Amino acid sequence: MWPMKRKEQETRNRAVQPPRVLLPSAVSEKMPMRSGRAPVPLRGAREARDAVTLARLLRGTITPLRGDEVLALLEPHRPRLVPKPVNPLAAMPGQPQGRLLEALLRPTAPIILDVLLPRLRDHLIDRVVHNKGTAEDGLPGALEVATALRALVALLRGAGRGAVLSVVSAIEADARADADRLVRGEAPVAVAEEDPAGATAGAMDSLAHALLRFEARRLMLETLGATVALRDVVYQSRRLTRHALRRAAEAMDGFGADRGIKALHASLATLASVDGLLVVAMRNLDDQEEHREEANAFVEPADRKAMNDCLSAAWRLSDTLFDLVGKAANGGDLDELLFEALLRQLRSLHQFCTDLDHAGRPAVLDTLERRLAERSRALAGIAGERLVGILLARPADPAKARRLLARGQSLAQLLYDMGQDGDELEALALRLVVARDALNHAAA
């Protein structure tokens, strides 16, 4: 038999070794589990840091020593096919600063154009559009990088402007897509990635978060000098702000018209996000001041109409809340959890009125704030008198008295949170103490 055939026959007759399987106890508990693709790191972090330093060096006085610093800074980014530049400033003593700068940029321009500017473009798109971050220390802010990018393009007399236009186009397209998605009622991508369970369609916190991202886009476009794209982003931001106010008005009006559990949950979710509602309202008031020329005596501007509709809905909601809370404070049948939910909405409405500090603050907010405080004090008096009446009634009803006692304590807390710590709160607190002692004595 030929040696090759004998070797093949021995290989076939050899028993196949079973694959080795690690037992669960042999697997390290610290071994990371793969869940999808690994996150893509932030691009151009080193180039961004060096570009900010380079722009600072080129803004100062150009000397041969500074030329050596610029060349040393750009050396790690030099492509292999680009010859190593030589400092030309040593042979140019006494020359004007403009000529020295041109001589320094001549050998370094290929590195800036071919390496730095494209990486700065990718870096800004990752940070502003894709919302990527890094834990790396010493990384400059996005606005600093944008300022450096614009300064380098200006020093190169417009060369490399394509990198700026790419960043501007990406920001503009992202803003338009974000506004369209949110107006249709979908959660923003950034919020859905950070909190998939809590990103609900049209949630006020999500809308406020998206408006803050629009502010970042506006600052970036202002830094890059993109006036046309800035106007479009401002329009999309105003559109989203009006949509958020309309959603808040619909939620508050919905509970006034329906008074069901679903409508209550919608209004609770809106007013529970009072910080988000404040962000939206402040943005709307800023828009009204920035575009005051749109107002005239015949047509109400869209921004002002959205704010007025929202405040009108808040006024109507307060009427509904005081109606329900007044009946409960007078001894009416109402679930205790629902009673607490109604008081939370009153507290949030008052907080919205007091915390909205703006030069263009509508006067109706002051009226609504005073009205909330006055009616809450009146409710406290009604609750205290009703509680005393139940305690003095015969036959006694301890269960109803304890229910009114709990509601009176909640109303006292509401007055304290509103800053109404005057005579009404003291009178209610005194009656609550007497009622609690009487009920404890009767139970003993």
Kinemage of the C-alpha trace (Angstrom):
@kinemage 1
@onewidth
@group {chain A} dominant
@subgroup {mainchain}
@vectorlist {calphas} color= white
{ca met a 1} P 0.000 0.000 0.000
{ca trp a 2} L 1.203 3.402 -0.871
{ca pro a 3} L 2.322 5.512 2.120
{ca met a 4} L -0.163 8.295 1.266
{ca lys a 5} L -3.101 5.872 1.176
{ca arg a 6} L -1.992 4.238 4.448
{ca lys a 7} L -1.932 7.677 6.099
{ca glu a 8} L -5.434 8.542 4.811
{ca gln a 9} L -6.827 5.199 6.078
{ca glu a 10} L -5.330 5.744 9.537
{ca thr a 11} L -6.886 9.222 9.641
{ca arg a 12} L -10.348 7.875 8.756
{ca asn a 13} L -10.145 5.050 11.321
{ca arg a 14} L -9.085 7.374 14.121
{ca ala a 15} L -11.917 8.231 16.502
{ca val a 16} L -13.083 11.796 16.186
{ca gln a 17} L -12.519 13.792 19.366
{ca pro a 18} L -15.716 15.423 20.635
{ca pro a 19} L -15.596 19.218 20.883
{ca arg a 20} L -14.589 20.554 24.243
{ca val a 21} L -17.453 22.223 26.067
{ca leu a 22} L -16.824 24.419 29.052
{ca leu a 23} L -18.967 23.664 32.037
{ca pro a 24} L -20.947 26.576 33.472
{ca ser a 25} L -18.710 26.594 36.524
{ca ala a 26} L -15.641 26.929 34.322
{ca val a 27} L -16.920 30.042 32.596
{ca ser a 28} L -15.703 33.254 34.168
{ca glu a 29} L -18.459 35.298 35.708
{ca lys a 30} L -16.734 38.473 34.504
{ca met a 31} L -16.805 37.406 30.855
{ca pro a 32} L -18.815 40.071 28.986
{ca met a 33} L -21.809 38.917 27.009
{ca arg a 34} L -22.146 40.137 23.455
{ca ser a 35} L -25.373 41.983 22.913
{ca gly a 36} L -25.465 43.264 19.340
{ca arg a 37} L -22.712 45.301 17.754
{ca ala a 38} L -20.125 47.158 19.779
{ca pro a 39} L -20.698 50.918 19.968
{ca val a 40} L -18.704 52.892 17.416
{ca pro a 41} L -16.204 55.165 19.183
{ca leu a 42} L -16.125 58.903 18.695
{ca arg a 43} L -14.112 59.761 15.615
{ca gly a 44} L -11.419 62.399 15.403
{ca ala a 45} L -10.892 63.009 19.129
{ca arg a 46} L -7.128 63.542 18.781
{ca glu a 47} L -7.514 65.653 15.658
{ca ala a 48} L -10.084 67.857 17.408
{ca arg a 49} L -7.743 68.511 20.320
{ca asp a 50} L -4.804 69.270 18.017
{ca ala a 51} L -6.938 71.481 15.743
{ca val a 52} L -7.958 73.695 18.659
{ca thr a 53} L -4.298 74.016 19.654
{ca leu a 54} L -3.285 74.714 16.046
{ca ala a 55} L -5.880 77.478 15.646
{ca arg a 56} L -4.638 79.071 18.868
{ca leu a 57} L -1.018 78.948 17.701
{ca leu a 58} L -1.828 80.461 14.309
{ca arg a 59} L -3.785 83.315 15.923
{ca gly a 60} L -0.779 84.500 17.884
{ca thr a 61} L 2.460 86.130 16.828
{ca ile a 62} L 4.238 84.024 14.197
{ca thr a 63} L 7.880 83.355 15.070
{ca pro a 64} L 10.371 80.645 14.047
{ca leu a 65} L 9.886 79.014 17.447
{ca arg a 66} L 6.120 78.971 16.931
{ca gly a 67} L 6.681 77.491 13.491
{ca asp a 68} L 8.560 74.590 15.106
{ca glu a 69} L 5.619 74.069 17.485
{ca val a 70} L 3.158 73.956 14.572
{ca leu a 71} L 5.255 71.450 12.641
{ca ala a 72} L 5.696 69.254 15.706
{ca leu a 73} L 1.955 69.350 16.347
{ca leu a 74} L 1.124 68.292 12.776
{ca glu a 75} L 3.842 65.651 12.443
{ca pro a 76} L 1.717 62.749 13.858
{ca his a 77} L -0.969 63.534 11.269
{ca arg a 78} L 1.351 63.750 8.249
{ca pro a 79} L 0.586 61.078 5.614
{ca arg a 80} L 3.468 58.902 4.516
{ca leu a 81} L 3.496 60.209 0.982
{ca val a 82} L 3.705 63.831 2.103
{ca pro a 83} L 7.320 64.925 2.588
{ca lys a 84} L 8.279 66.136 6.018
{ca pro a 85} L 7.920 69.919 6.012
{ca val a 86} L 10.816 72.168 6.937
{ca asn a 87} L 10.361 75.322 8.949
{ca pro a 88} L 10.739 78.181 6.439
{ca leu a 89} L 10.602 80.944 9.041
{ca ala a 90} L 14.225 80.660 10.115
{ca ala a 91} L 15.334 82.227 6.807
{ca met a 92} L 12.757 85.062 6.938
{ca pro a 93} L 13.877 87.456 9.683
{ca gly a 94} L 12.084 90.787 9.837
{ca gln a 95} L 9.285 89.807 7.461
{ca pro a 96} L 5.666 90.966 8.096
{ca gln a 97} L 3.328 88.693 10.017
{ca gly a 98} L 1.105 88.064 7.010
{ca arg a 99} L 4.020 86.823 4.912
{ca leu a 100} L 5.287 84.650 7.751
{ca leu a 101} L 1.839 83.081 8.133
{ca glu a 102} L 1.603 82.364 4.415
{ca ala a 103} L 5.065 80.805 4.418
{ca leu a 104} L 4.116 78.584 7.393
{ca leu a 105} L 0.830 77.501 5.841
{ca arg a 106} L 2.389 76.583 2.515
{ca pro a 107} L 4.044 73.309 3.711
{ca thr a 108} L 1.353 72.541 6.328
{ca ala a 109} L -1.772 73.138 4.219
{ca pro a 110} L -1.818 69.618 2.691
{ca ile a 111} L -1.871 68.064 6.166
{ca ile a 112} L -4.636 70.391 7.336
{ca leu a 113} L -6.738 69.886 4.213
{ca asp a 114} L -6.317 66.131 3.770
{ca val a 115} L -6.238 64.967 7.393
{ca leu a 116} L -7.403 67.495 9.976
{ca leu a 117} L -10.465 69.008 8.305
{ca pro a 118} L -12.104 65.697 7.280
{ca arg a 119} L -11.575 64.315 10.775
{ca leu a 120} L -12.992 67.471 12.319
{ca arg a 121} L -16.028 67.058 10.066
{ca asp a 122} L -16.558 63.476 11.255
{ca his a 123} L -15.963 64.491 14.871
{ca leu a 124} L -18.585 67.248 14.838
{ca ile a 125} L -21.160 65.074 13.061
{ca asp a 126} L -20.658 62.340 15.658
{ca arg a 127} L -21.092 64.749 18.568
{ca val a 128} L -23.893 66.981 17.295
{ca val a 129} L -25.886 64.689 15.006
{ca his a 130} L -25.257 61.204 16.410
{ca asn a 131} L -25.013 62.465 20.010
{ca lys a 132} L -21.857 60.477 20.761
{ca gly a 133} L -19.689 61.196 23.767
{ca thr a 134} L -16.466 60.003 25.317
{ca ala a 135} L -14.958 59.771 28.757
{ca glu a 136} L -11.605 61.009 27.462
{ca asp a 137} L -10.123 63.811 29.544
{ca gly a 138} L -9.096 67.091 27.961
{ca leu a 139} L -11.419 66.832 24.969
{ca pro a 140} L -12.487 70.338 23.872
{ca gly a 141} L -16.122 71.280 23.590
{ca ala a 142} L -17.992 70.957 20.324
{ca leu a 143} L -18.231 74.737 19.964
{ca glu a 144} L -14.464 75.065 20.434
{ca val a 145} L -13.908 72.491 17.700
{ca ala a 146} L -16.360 74.284 15.402
{ca thr a 147} L -14.594 77.597 16.050
{ca ala a 148} L -11.251 75.989 15.211
{ca leu a 149} L -12.687 74.453 12.035
{ca arg a 150} L -14.023 77.780 10.837
{ca ala a 151} L -10.765 79.559 11.733
{ca leu a 152} L -8.642 77.045 9.805
{ca val a 153} L -10.858 77.324 6.733
{ca ala a 154} L -10.586 81.115 6.933
{ca leu a 155} L -6.778 80.921 7.227
{ca leu a 156} L -6.724 78.697 4.144
{ca arg a 157} L -8.805 81.340 2.311
{ca gly a 158} L -11.838 79.095 1.846
{ca ala a 159} L -10.018 75.884 1.018
{ca gly a 160} L -11.650 72.978 2.803
{ca arg a 161} L -15.001 74.720 3.072
{ca gly a 162} L -16.598 71.443 2.033
{ca ala a 163} L -15.991 70.108 5.534
{ca val a 164} L -17.997 72.998 7.023
{ca leu a 165} L -20.793 72.530 4.494
{ca ser a 166} L -20.969 68.809 5.276
{ca val a 167} L -21.397 69.503 8.993
{ca val a 168} L -24.035 72.165 8.292
{ca ser a 169} L -25.978 69.888 5.938
{ca ala a 170} L -25.920 67.013 8.418
{ca ile a 171} L -27.164 69.237 11.259
{ca glu a 172} L -29.922 70.738 9.116
{ca ala a 173} L -31.145 67.340 7.885
{ca asp a 174} L -31.063 65.896 11.404
{ca ala a 175} L -33.064 68.844 12.791
{ca arg a 176} L -35.722 68.516 10.112
{ca ala a 177} L -36.029 64.747 10.598
{ca asp a 178} L -36.161 65.140 14.382
{ca ala a 179} L -38.940 67.734 14.186
{ca asp a 180} L -40.964 65.649 11.714
{ca arg a 181} L -40.631 62.570 13.903
{ca leu a 182} L -41.743 64.356 17.045
{ca val a 183} L -44.649 66.196 15.445
{ca arg a 184} L -45.904 62.838 14.176
{ca gly a 185} L -45.888 61.677 17.796
{ca glu a 186} L -42.822 59.412 17.812
{ca ala a 187} L -40.151 59.436 20.525
{ca pro a 188} L -36.823 61.079 19.600
{ca val a 189} L -34.046 58.665 18.732
{ca ala a 190} L -31.619 59.981 21.355
{ca val a 191} L -34.180 59.648 24.152
{ca ala a 192} L -35.294 56.197 22.974
{ca glu a 193} L -31.688 54.971 23.057
{ca glu a 194} L -31.059 56.363 26.558
{ca asp a 195} L -34.375 55.219 28.055
{ca pro a 196} L -36.298 52.825 25.802
{ca ala a 197} L -38.947 52.053 28.431
{ca gly a 198} L -39.626 55.637 29.408
{ca ala a 199} L -39.621 57.241 25.956
{ca thr a 200} L -43.339 57.611 25.331
{ca ala a 201} L -44.768 59.343 22.305
{ca gly a 202} L -45.282 63.022 22.974
{ca ala a 203} L -43.982 62.950 26.567
{ca met a 204} L -43.213 66.466 27.765
{ca asp a 205} L -39.751 65.561 29.056
{ca ser a 206} L -38.891 64.039 25.675
{ca leu a 207} L -40.060 67.155 23.860
{ca ala a 208} L -38.097 69.400 26.230
{ca his a 209} L -34.996 67.251 25.719
{ca ala a 210} L -35.423 67.582 21.952
{ca leu a 211} L -35.743 71.373 22.254
{ca leu a 212} L -32.487 71.507 24.193
{ca arg a 213} L -30.842 69.607 21.343
{ca phe a 214} L -32.229 72.228 18.960
{ca glu a 215} L -30.536 74.880 21.100
{ca ala a 216} L -27.233 73.024 20.661
{ca arg a 217} L -27.784 72.927 16.891
{ca arg a 218} L -28.509 76.660 16.822
{ca leu a 219} L -25.309 77.460 18.705
{ca met a 220} L -23.301 75.209 16.393
{ca leu a 221} L -24.705 76.788 13.233
{ca glu a 222} L -24.123 80.287 14.611
{ca thr a 223} L -20.506 79.339 15.323
{ca leu a 224} L -20.060 77.964 11.804
{ca gly a 225} L -21.671 81.055 10.269
{ca ala a 226} L -24.414 79.109 8.459
{ca thr a 227} L -27.183 81.719 8.400
{ca val a 228} L -29.455 79.973 5.880
{ca ala a 229} L -29.405 76.645 7.715
{ca leu a 230} L -29.831 78.506 11.001
{ca arg a 231} L -33.109 80.014 9.813
{ca asp a 232} L -34.430 76.561 8.920
{ca val a 233} L -33.409 75.087 12.270
{ca val a 234} L -35.042 78.020 14.096
{ca tyr a 235} L -38.231 77.383 12.141
{ca gln a 236} L -38.186 73.683 13.054
{ca ser a 237} L -37.587 74.566 16.711
{ca arg a 238} L -40.547 76.977 16.758
{ca arg a 239} L -42.707 74.369 15.080
{ca leu a 240} L -41.793 71.773 17.694
{ca thr a 241} L -42.401 74.226 20.547
{ca arg a 242} L -45.899 74.986 19.308
{ca his a 243} L -46.582 71.271 18.962
{ca ala a 244} L -45.480 70.655 22.566
{ca leu a 245} L -47.764 73.413 23.871
{ca arg a 246} L -50.677 72.033 21.863
{ca arg a 247} L -50.067 68.570 23.314
{ca ala a 248} L -50.050 70.002 26.838
{ca ala a 249} L -53.283 71.914 26.171
{ca glu a 250} L -54.959 68.803 24.765
{ca ala a 251} L -53.965 66.750 27.816
{ca met a 252} L -55.275 69.353 30.259
{ca asp a 253} L -58.510 69.933 28.337
{ca gly a 254} L -59.012 66.193 28.020
{ca phe a 255} L -59.393 65.716 31.756
{ca gly a 256} L -61.775 68.647 32.030
{ca ala a 257} L -64.024 67.148 29.345
{ca asp a 258} L -63.800 63.456 30.263
{ca arg a 259} L -62.661 63.116 33.902
{ca gly a 260} L -61.847 59.479 33.211
{ca ile a 261} L -58.804 57.510 34.288
{ca lys a 262} L -57.115 57.736 30.887
{ca ala a 263} L -57.595 61.501 30.693
{ca leu a 264} L -56.413 61.853 34.300
{ca his a 265} L -53.248 59.920 33.505
{ca ala a 266} L -52.549 62.159 30.480
{ca ser a 267} L -52.943 65.375 32.469
{ca leu a 268} L -50.931 63.948 35.371
{ca ala a 269} L -48.088 62.970 33.036
{ca thr a 270} L -48.072 66.458 31.513
{ca leu a 271} L -48.053 68.370 34.802
{ca ala a 272} L -45.708 65.918 36.506
{ca ser a 273} L -43.123 66.974 33.884
{ca val a 274} L -43.351 70.572 35.056
{ca asp a 275} L -39.648 71.152 34.402
{ca gly a 276} L -40.082 70.030 30.814
{ca leu a 277} L -43.156 72.225 30.456
{ca leu a 278} L -41.136 75.179 31.765
{ca val a 279} L -38.428 74.549 29.142
{ca val a 280} L -41.058 74.526 26.388
{ca ala a 281} L -42.743 77.692 27.686
{ca met a 282} L -39.425 79.558 28.015
{ca arg a 283} L -38.496 78.608 24.462
{ca asn a 284} L -41.871 79.844 23.220
{ca leu a 285} L -41.490 83.200 24.998
{ca asp a 286} L -38.000 83.567 23.528
{ca asp a 287} L -39.430 82.881 20.066
{ca gln a 288} L -42.092 85.538 20.585
{ca glu a 289} L -39.431 88.131 21.457
{ca glu a 290} L -37.141 87.154 18.583
{ca his a 291} L -39.946 87.331 16.005
{ca arg a 292} L -41.964 90.210 17.382
{ca glu a 293} L -42.170 91.777 13.913
{ca glu a 294} L -44.623 89.047 12.858
{ca ala a 295} L -47.326 90.422 15.198
{ca asn a 296} L -50.022 92.718 13.839
{ca ala a 297} L -53.464 93.914 14.817
{ca phe a 298} L -55.339 91.481 12.542
{ca val a 299} L -53.602 88.100 12.867
{ca glu a 300} L -52.407 86.567 16.116
{ca pro a 301} L -48.898 85.068 15.729
{ca ala a 302} L -48.769 81.284 15.909
{ca asp a 303} L -46.310 81.290 18.829
{ca arg a 304} L -48.489 83.575 20.948
{ca lys a 305} L -51.644 81.630 20.064
{ca ala a 306} L -50.053 78.342 21.175
{ca met a 307} L -49.083 79.873 24.524
{ca asn a 308} L -52.502 81.481 25.063
{ca asp a 309} L -54.294 78.221 24.253
{ca cys a 310} L -52.109 76.352 26.744
{ca leu a 311} L -52.734 78.900 29.502
{ca ser a 312} L -56.472 78.839 28.805
{ca ala a 313} L -56.428 75.064 29.135
{ca ala a 314} L -54.540 75.380 32.433
{ca trp a 315} L -57.190 77.826 33.692
{ca arg a 316} L -60.017 75.446 32.771
{ca leu a 317} L -58.174 72.534 34.360
{ca ser a 318} L -57.835 74.478 37.616
{ca asp a 319} L -61.621 74.998 37.667
{ca thr a 320} L -62.157 71.266 37.252
{ca leu a 321} L -59.608 70.387 39.917
{ca phe a 322} L -61.035 72.808 42.482
{ca asp a 323} L -64.522 71.506 41.787
{ca leu a 324} L -63.506 67.908 42.522
{ca val a 325} L -61.222 68.745 45.439
{ca gly a 326} L -63.878 71.005 46.984
{ca lys a 327} L -66.458 68.229 46.947
{ca ala a 328} L -63.948 65.812 48.500
{ca ala a 329} L -62.919 68.327 51.191
{ca asn a 330} L -66.597 68.794 52.050
{ca gly a 331} L -67.005 65.085 52.715
{ca gly a 332} L -67.858 63.778 49.248
{ca asp a 333} L -67.007 60.265 48.122
{ca leu a 334} L -63.673 60.200 46.312
{ca asp a 335} L -60.860 57.685 46.208
{ca glu a 336} L -57.913 58.794 48.326
{ca leu a 337} L -55.367 58.113 45.575
{ca leu a 338} L -57.422 60.176 43.156
{ca phe a 339} L -57.633 62.988 45.737
{ca glu a 340} L -53.838 63.016 46.078
{ca ala a 341} L -53.474 63.023 42.298
{ca leu a 342} L -55.722 66.074 42.019
{ca leu a 343} L -53.689 67.925 44.641
{ca arg a 344} L -50.471 67.058 42.787
{ca gln a 345} L -51.866 68.695 39.670
{ca leu a 346} L -52.765 71.842 41.599
{ca arg a 347} L -49.279 71.915 43.093
{ca ser a 348} L -47.690 71.502 39.649
{ca leu a 349} L -49.853 74.249 38.155
{ca his a 350} L -48.787 76.634 40.912
{ca gln a 351} L -45.140 75.700 40.468
{ca phe a 352} L -45.398 76.337 36.728
{ca cys a 353} L -46.854 79.802 37.373
{ca thr a 354} L -44.231 80.771 39.940
{ca asp a 355} L -41.145 79.336 38.215
{ca leu a 356} L -41.798 80.787 34.753
{ca asp a 357} L -39.530 83.822 35.048
{ca his a 358} L -39.245 85.654 31.744
{ca ala a 359} L -39.342 89.250 30.539
{ca gly a 360} L -42.271 88.404 28.259
{ca arg a 361} L -44.190 86.515 30.963
{ca pro a 362} L -47.963 86.767 30.221
{ca ala a 363} L -50.005 88.677 32.789
{ca val a 364} L -52.524 85.841 32.979
{ca leu a 365} L -49.896 83.762 34.803
{ca asp a 366} L -49.903 86.213 37.711
{ca thr a 367} L -53.701 86.090 37.822
{ca leu a 368} L -53.720 82.292 37.730
{ca glu a 369} L -51.081 82.117 40.463
{ca arg a 370} L -53.122 84.359 42.780
{ca arg a 371} L -56.287 82.438 41.984
{ca leu a 372} L -54.691 79.088 42.801
{ca ala a 373} L -53.491 80.418 46.152
{ca glu a 374} L -56.807 82.063 47.059
{ca arg a 375} L -58.940 79.040 46.211
{ca ser a 376} L -56.541 76.710 48.016
{ca arg a 377} L -56.841 78.838 51.169
{ca ala a 378} L -60.623 78.777 50.827
{ca leu a 379} L -60.551 74.981 50.495
{ca ala a 380} L -58.479 74.746 53.665
{ca gly a 381} L -61.111 76.710 55.567
{ca ile a 382} L -63.917 74.519 54.204
{ca ala a 383} L -62.042 71.337 55.085
{ca gly a 384} L -61.346 72.515 58.645
{ca glu a 385} L -64.947 73.535 59.283
{ca arg a 386} L -66.298 70.319 57.817
{ca leu a 387} L -63.941 68.263 59.964
{ca val a 388} L -65.097 70.015 63.152
{ca gly a 389} L -68.717 69.543 62.104
{ca ile a 390} L -68.232 65.787 61.641
{ca leu a 391} L -66.586 65.507 65.050
{ca leu a 392} L -69.470 67.309 66.781
{ca ala a 393} L -72.214 65.447 64.920
{ca arg a 394} L -74.258 62.754 66.644
{ca pro a 395} L -74.162 59.889 66.071
{ca ala a 396} L -70.399 60.042 65.569
{ca asp a 397} L -68.815 58.790 62.327
{ca pro a 398} L -65.141 58.044 63.127
{ca ala a 399} L -64.398 56.572 59.688
{ca lys a 400} L -65.549 59.702 57.864
{ca ala a 401} L -63.743 61.890 60.384
{ca arg a 402} L -60.474 60.046 59.804
{ca arg a 403} L -60.952 60.358 56.047
{ca leu a 404} L -61.489 64.103 56.337
{ca leu a 405} L -58.515 64.330 58.690
{ca ala a 406} L -56.249 62.735 56.078
{ca arg a 407} L -57.579 65.054 53.380
{ca gly a 408} L -57.098 68.065 55.634
{ca gln a 409} L -53.469 67.082 56.198
{ca ser a 410} L -52.956 66.851 52.431
{ca leu a 411} L -54.502 70.299 51.965
{ca ala a 412} L -52.246 71.711 54.676
{ca gln a 413} L -49.227 70.288 52.848
{ca leu a 414} L -50.505 71.855 49.618
{ca leu a 415} L -50.714 75.282 51.276
{ca tyr a 416} L -47.210 74.880 52.677
{ca asp a 417} L -45.801 73.901 49.250
{ca met a 418} L -47.474 76.954 47.722
{ca gly a 419} L -45.858 79.203 50.334
{ca gln a 420} L -49.208 80.083 51.895
{ca asp a 421} L -48.144 79.804 55.528
{ca gly a 422} L -50.488 82.483 56.864
{ca asp a 423} L -53.525 82.459 59.116
{ca glu a 424} L -55.442 79.899 57.030
{ca leu a 425} L -52.692 77.299 57.377
{ca glu a 426} L -52.355 77.923 61.119
{ca ala a 427} L -56.121 77.614 61.637
{ca leu a 428} L -56.264 74.376 59.656
{ca ala a 429} L -53.260 72.947 61.477
{ca leu a 430} L -54.869 73.724 64.850
{ca arg a 431} L -58.102 71.988 63.851
{ca leu a 432} L -56.165 68.981 62.566
{ca val a 433} L -54.344 68.627 65.881
{ca val a 434} L -57.575 68.863 67.881
{ca ala a 435} L -59.324 66.381 65.593
{ca arg a 436} L -56.471 63.862 65.792
{ca asp a 437} L -56.430 64.058 69.596
{ca ala a 438} L -60.208 63.647 69.757
{ca leu a 439} L -60.173 60.594 67.490
{ca asn a 440} L -57.318 59.003 69.452
{ca his a 441} L -59.145 59.651 72.746
{ca ala a 442} L -62.391 58.151 71.381
{ca ala a 443} L -60.525 55.090 70.109
{ca ala a 444} L -58.871 54.583 73.518
